[in-house]
Amino acid sequence: VMTLNSDERTAFVSNYTHVLINTWTDPNYLNELVSHPAATLAEAGIELPAGASIIIHPTAPAAVDADQSGVDIQIELYEIGVLTGAFDFYVPEAPGIDTAELNASELQDVAAGGSWGSYCCSCCPSCCSASGG
């Protein structure tokens, strides 16, 4: 299922990353996301159609393929939601690193599967193999 072009995909990943960072750094954000998902996602730049069904899962998505990252799974679920009107968003706990010691740029890299440096959250094999962890 491919409904997003390259620019739309990039924008979605950036906005989804923003949602993850907010849940990892603001203890009230997840509650707001669960209570008012459409409005909270819209504030993060993820506009969903009126009347869309939205489920927020406070867990990491299960990978079907060992090479698939959590962000890839979320993109696929978003694309399915665009076609069906039923959206599932997974908001896992912060990676097993001390996020208090990371700046916003480093948190964004972690959320987007970017440069991990010496960090390995053990949340998915592809992240840790990319970091050498």
Protein Blocks (a to p, Z undefined) as FASTA:
>chain_A
ZZbdfklmmmmmmmmmmmmmmmmmmmklmmmmmmmmmlmmmmnopacdehiacdddfbdc
ddfbfklcfklmmmmmmmmmmmnopacdddddddfbdfklpcfklmmmmmnopankjace
hlafklmmmnoZZ
